[in-house]
Amino acid sequence: MRQLIRRLSRVGDDTSSAPSSPAKRRGGKAAVPPQGHVPVHVGDGSDAERFLVRAELLGRPALAELLGRAAQEYGYDHQGPLRIPCSPAAFRAALASVAGDGDGC
C-alpha cells in the first residue's frame, strides 16, 4: 500500500481546491485531472461514480483503509483507473472525515 500512496503522491499538490469533486467529462472522454488530484472510481455497476481526490488525502487513515481494501481486491498490478470497492455514500463519508481533520482541508 505504501507503494501505491507514494506513486499517487507524486502527482503534486494544489491546496487551493476542494478535497474532492465529481469528475466532468468532455466529449465523452474523461477530462485530464487537475495537478495534485487523482481520479478515483468508486462502486460497481450502475451506482459507480468517479471522483477527483487531492492526492495528499490518500494517506489519511480513512482513505488509506479504503486503498487497502482496493489492493486486496484488485492487487497492486491492476491496470486502469484507481478503483475503490465501496459504495459512493461510504466514500463520501470517508472524504468528509478527512476533510474535517482540523487542518483546513
N, C-alpha and C positions, 0 to 999 in steps of 0.2 A: 504494500500500500504506500510505503514511503516513496518508492519509485514513481508511482502514479502521481502523487502530490508534487514531487519535485519536477516532473515533466510538465505538469499543468501550471506550476508556479512560475515557470519561465516565460509565460505568456506576457507578463508585465502587470502593471498596476495603474488603475485610474480611480482614485479615491473620490472623485467628484460625482460619480454615478451612483445610482441606486444599487442595492445588493443584488437584485435580480429583476428581470423583466421578461415578459413573454417575447420570444423572438419574432421578428417580422420577416416575411418572405417577399421577395421582389421578383416578378416574372416567373413565379413557380419554383424558383431556386432559393435555397437558404441564403440569407444575407451574410456577409462576412462579419463576424462578431467584432465589436469594438476592442481596441487594445486593452488587455488586462481582464478580459472576460472569456468564459468557456461556455460553449453551447452544451446543454445537458438535456437528454431526452428522458422523461420520467413517465412511468406507467407502460402498459401494454395495450394493444388493440385500439379500440375507438376512444378510450379515455386518455390516451397518451398525449403529453404536452411537451413542448420544447421551451426551455428557459435559458436565459443568459445570466450566468452567475459570475460575480467577481472571483477571480482565481484565488485571491488571498483568503476567501471564506472557506475554501475546500479543506483547509487544515483545521478548522474549528471542530470540536468534538461531535456535534450533532451531524454535520455533513460528512466528517471522516467516518463515522459509523455507517452511513449510507454508502460511502465509497467502498468500505469493507464488504458490505453485502454484495455490491456490484462485482467486486473482484471474485468473491466466492461463486457467484452465479455465472459470470461471463469469462472470468480469468483475466490475466494481465495482457494476454496477446490478442484480445478482442479487437477486431478491425472495425472501423466506422466511428460514429459519434459515441461520446460517453453516455452510457445508459444506466439509469438508477431503477432497480426493481422495487418500486413502492408506488403508492397512489399519489397523484398530483397534490391531493389535500395534505397528505403526510409530509410531502416535500415542502409545501408552503409553510407548514408548522415548523419544520426544521429551519427553514430560512428565517422565519420570524424569531426563533430562539437565538440564532446567531446575530441577527440584526439588533437585538435588544441586549447585547452583552455589555453595554455601558461604555463602549469606546466610540460612539457616534456613527457606527456603520449602518 
